Amino acid sequence: MSAQIGEYRELPGPKAKEELERGKRYCIKTVQNSKLVLSDKGAHGSILYDVDGNTYLDFFAGAGVNNLGYGVDLLTNAAKRQMQHGIWVYDFSVFFNTPGIDLCEVLAKAAPGNVERKVFLASTGTEAVEAAIKIAAASRRGRKHWICFEGAFHGRTLGSLSFNASKVVHKYGFPTAIEPLVFPYPSHSGALNALFERLENSIDPKDIAAVILELQQGEGGVNKGDSSELALLNQLCEKYGIVRIVDEVQTGIGRTGTLFALEQFPTFSADIITVAKAVGGGLPLSATIADARLDFPEFGMHANTMGGNFVAVQTALAVMRYFQDYPQIFTHVRETGDYLHRRLIELQDSFNAKCAGTKSTEDLYYAPRLYSARGMGLMRAIDILYEPWQTHRFGENPRERVVDACFERGLIVESTGRHGVRFLPPLIVGREDIDEAMKIFEEALCAAFIRV
């Protein structure tokens, strides 16, 4: 019998077991979940179903792809209107098409900063970052150093992979195109001291081509950049002509309460902005939005086959029109995000108080503690902090016990950083959904750690 949100279900279910076995046989390993197989029918709002008919409250939004939720008529109708003319693609890098030019214009004008911009269209976030790398390299030929930060995630192809510094498994030993200088993420005062010490002692800043960063990290732990530190970094880049690449693949398109997270960081400017995930409204589309002065010096230096395809462009235009027609969504995201943050703080206090109770195998005395609720808009996280001795009791990473227990009760969340649980609900989520999610999250914490 299928389970509703909040009800326990044994995972994987019978149909999911069959599909998981087929997946193991025919699908290359990526990051597949071993518990769920989602249904391709009937998703709506913040609700998903698996192949066994179980219902889930989605607080991950397909890794931030489905910002407007599921079953959105605006997006479905935009795709349908285009598909009435047939499904076909002709390389936008060879022949422009009017909808593609429209989207480039919309994105160029929407991007923060008082500069003229040009846009390159592709299909995925990693492609957008690859284009940004090549644009920066072409405009700063001869410069040999690149800068990125600890906790970074910028993609999985060899160029973007070069700048990842969040999980060892991402790089594994693969060759990388660039060997960047990696410094502590500028999330607090003094974080950039190591960078400036290197500049004083061994690196000529005129030799730095570009710096790439997320203003709030996604995979690395939902860490937010510090305005004062970013101001110092911005001054360095302006003084020496270092290209500033801001990766908004996850933070962009309304996720943090503004169209671009960059709008909330007045001390930092971007020469290049990358967006993907939510911009396509569920279809594969990404964009590299660059200062027009950085455009490639010659034709043919970069191209893409599927970027600018008619159907994805039309859904992207519908996404952008949504934010233009309903600007109140940004207020909703900020207010609802603040509410989610308050609920996480309340849960942190109440759960940690339970854990401080009488020492007994029947209570939560030995459980890890909640710590450091954080984030912007509807991109939030909280840490499950544990001591080394607790891994003997709860496994190598107790956080994963909680994530699995959430799945078993109908809440989809995701890990982030070393200790964090990440919450990325669709932007249309309501307070009732947040209350339900927090109820399930608390139950999952207790189920993961009590009587173990």
C-alpha positions, 0 to 999 in steps of 0.5 A: 500500500502506498504511503502519504507524506509523513507516513513511513514507507519501506524503501525501496518498494517492490517496483523500485527494487525491479527498476533499481536492478535494471538501472544497475545493469544498464546505467553507468554509475553517477550519484544514483539514490539507492532508495527511490525511483521516481514516477514520470507521471503526476508531479505537481507543486512541491509533490512527487511520486515514486513508481510504487505510488508513494508521495513525497514533499520535495525540498530539493527541487531536482537540485534547484532545477524546478524553482517554479514547482511541478506541473506548471501550465505556463511552462508546459504550454510554452513547450507545447506551442513550440512543439506544434511546429515540430521538434527540431534543432539547428545549431544556434552557433551557426544560425541565429533564431529569433527566440534565441536572440530574445532570450539572450537579450532578456538575460543580458538586460536582466543581469546586474551591473552597469555594463553591456553584456552578451550571452552564450547559450548551452545546455548544462551548468558545466557547459556554461562554466566551460564557456566562462573559462574560455572567455576569460582565458581568451581575454587574458592570454598569457596569464597563468594563474587561476583562483578558486575556493575551498568548498567550490563546485563548478561542474563535472567536465574537465575544465569546470572540474579543475575548480571543484574543491568540495568532494574528493570523489569529484576529481578522483584522479581524473586529468584536469585542464587547469591547476588553480590556486585554491584558497579558503572561501571568503565567508568570514573576516580574515578568510582571504589572508592566505590569498593576500600573503601569497600575492605578497610573497610568490604570486604576481597578481598581474599573472592571474587570469580569473577568479571563480566563485559562488556567492553562496556555495551549494555543494560545499555547504551553503556557505555565504560570502562575507561582504567585507571580504568580497569587497577586498577581492573585488578591489584586487580584481579591478586593480589588476584586471582579473576576470570575475566569474560568478557561478549562479547555476544554483543561486540564480533565477530567484533561489535566494530572493532576487533574480541573481544572488549577485544583487544582494552583494553590492561590494562585488561585481561580475564580469561573467555570470553563469546560470543553468538549472532553473533558467530552463524551467525543467528543460536543459538550458544554460547561459554564460552572461559576459561583459560584452568587452570580453567577447571572443576576438574571433569567430569559431573559438567556441560553439555549441550544438544544442544550446538555443534549441527552440523548445528549451528557449521558449520555456526559458523565456516563459520562466523569465516572463514569470519573474517579470510578471510576478515580482512579488515572488521575490518577496515571497521567497525572502519571507518564506526563506526567513520562516524556514530559517526560524523553524530550523533554529527552533528545531535546533534548540528543541532537539539539542535540548532533548539530547541533553536529557538523562543519559540512557540508551532509550533517549537521544543523549548520544545523538549528534547535535544540530548546528549552524542553520544558515542560508539565503532565501529558499537555499538553506542548510543545517549541520548535523555535528558529531564527534569521531566517537559517534561514528562507531555508534551511528556510522561513518557519516551520521548525517546520511542516516537522517537523510535516509530517514527523511526519504522513508517518511516522504521528505526529499532533502539532500546532503551538503558539505561535510555535515550539512542537510540542504533544503531547496524547495520550489520557490512556490512552497508555503508555510504549511509545507515548511511546517510539515517538512520540519515535523518530518525532519524532527521525526527523522532525527529521532528515528536515526539516533534514538535506541541505536 
